[in-house]
Amino acid sequence: MNAGIQPFQNLVVLAHVREALKSDDKAWIQKWLGQGMRALDMAATKTAGRFLVGDTPTFADLCLVPQMYAARRMGVPLDAMPTLVRVDASCNELPAFQAAHPDRQPDAVAP
């Protein structure tokens, strides 16, 4: 996630897509984030319990939750990622994940 999916949504990359390549940055991120997340969902079916790797949160879950937030923010369809949707919901039941949610941060911009 942090090397093969996340870099495609960095603001500097999206600005380059939009300005230098004169392309649709939202379509770009929907394609690459969606492709990476679907592949991750397929892999997660072999390892997931309540969380991505078993029944205890791991570093993988810490990486997943922001990617799911980005996918929703960028309009990536999640229907082909049922394992990730389920695990994300499990993570978001925990107080630590709730406190770390981007919308709850001091510098969060209201929608």
C-alpha positions as CSV (number, residue, x, y, z in Angstrom):
1,M,0.0,0.0,0.0
2,N,2.6,2.5,1.0
3,A,4.8,2.0,-2.0
4,G,2.5,0.7,-4.8
5,I,-0.7,2.5,-4.2
6,Q,-0.3,5.6,-2.1
7,P,2.3,7.4,-4.3
8,F,-0.2,7.8,-7.1
9,Q,-2.3,10.1,-4.9
10,N,0.4,12.4,-3.7
11,L,-0.6,16.0,-4.3
12,V,2.6,16.7,-6.3
13,V,1.8,13.7,-8.6
14,L,-1.8,14.8,-9.0
15,A,-0.6,18.3,-9.8
16,H,1.8,17.0,-12.4
17,V,-1.0,14.9,-14.0
18,R,-3.3,17.9,-14.1
19,E,-0.8,20.6,-15.1
20,A,2.1,19.0,-17.1
21,L,0.2,16.1,-18.6
22,K,-3.0,18.1,-19.1
23,S,-5.0,15.0,-17.9
24,D,-7.8,14.4,-15.5
25,D,-6.3,13.9,-12.1
26,K,-9.5,12.4,-10.6
27,A,-9.7,9.8,-13.4
28,W,-6.0,9.1,-12.9
29,I,-6.4,8.4,-9.2
30,Q,-9.6,6.4,-9.7
31,K,-7.7,4.1,-12.1
32,W,-4.5,3.6,-10.1
33,L,-5.9,3.6,-6.6
34,G,-8.8,1.4,-7.7
35,Q,-6.5,-1.1,-9.4
36,G,-4.2,-1.3,-6.4
37,M,-7.0,-1.6,-3.9
38,R,-8.7,-4.4,-5.9
39,A,-5.4,-6.3,-6.0
40,L,-5.0,-5.8,-2.2
41,D,-8.5,-7.0,-1.6
42,M,-7.8,-10.2,-3.5
43,A,-4.6,-10.8,-1.4
44,A,-6.4,-9.9,1.8
45,T,-8.9,-12.7,1.3
46,K,-6.1,-15.1,2.2
47,T,-4.9,-13.3,5.4
48,A,-7.8,-11.4,6.8
49,G,-9.6,-12.2,10.0
50,R,-11.2,-9.2,11.7
51,F,-8.3,-7.2,10.4
52,L,-6.0,-7.5,7.4
53,V,-3.7,-10.1,9.0
54,G,-5.7,-12.0,11.5
55,D,-7.8,-10.7,14.4
56,T,-5.4,-8.1,15.9
57,P,-4.7,-4.8,14.3
58,T,-1.2,-4.6,12.6
59,F,0.8,-2.1,10.6
60,A,-1.1,-3.2,7.5
61,D,-4.3,-1.8,9.0
62,L,-2.6,1.5,9.8
63,C,-1.8,1.7,6.1
64,L,-5.2,0.5,4.9
65,V,-7.5,3.0,6.7
66,P,-6.0,6.2,5.0
67,Q,-6.2,4.4,1.6
68,M,-9.8,3.7,2.2
69,Y,-10.4,7.3,3.2
70,A,-8.7,8.4,0.0
71,A,-10.7,5.9,-2.1
72,R,-13.9,7.3,-0.8
73,R,-12.8,10.9,-1.2
74,M,-11.8,10.3,-4.8
75,G,-14.9,8.4,-5.7
76,V,-13.3,5.0,-6.2
77,P,-16.1,2.4,-6.3
78,L,-15.6,0.0,-3.3
79,D,-18.1,-2.7,-4.3
80,A,-15.2,-4.9,-5.7
81,M,-13.4,-4.6,-2.3
82,P,-15.6,-6.3,0.2
83,T,-12.7,-7.6,2.4
84,L,-11.2,-4.1,2.6
85,V,-14.5,-2.5,3.4
86,R,-15.2,-5.0,6.2
87,V,-11.7,-4.6,7.7
88,D,-11.9,-0.8,7.4
89,A,-15.1,-0.9,9.4
90,S,-13.5,-3.1,12.0
91,C,-10.6,-0.7,12.4
92,N,-13.0,2.3,12.6
93,E,-14.7,0.7,15.6
94,L,-11.5,1.1,17.7
95,P,-11.1,4.4,19.6
96,A,-7.5,4.8,18.4
97,F,-8.6,4.7,14.7
98,Q,-11.5,7.0,15.5
99,A,-9.2,9.6,17.1
100,A,-6.8,9.4,14.2
101,H,-9.5,10.0,11.5
102,P,-8.4,12.8,9.1
103,D,-11.7,14.7,9.7
104,R,-10.9,14.9,13.4
105,Q,-7.5,16.5,13.1
106,P,-6.9,20.1,14.1
107,D,-6.1,21.1,10.5
108,A,-9.0,19.3,8.9
109,V,-10.9,21.2,6.2
110,A,-14.6,21.1,6.5
111,P,-16.3,19.4,3.5
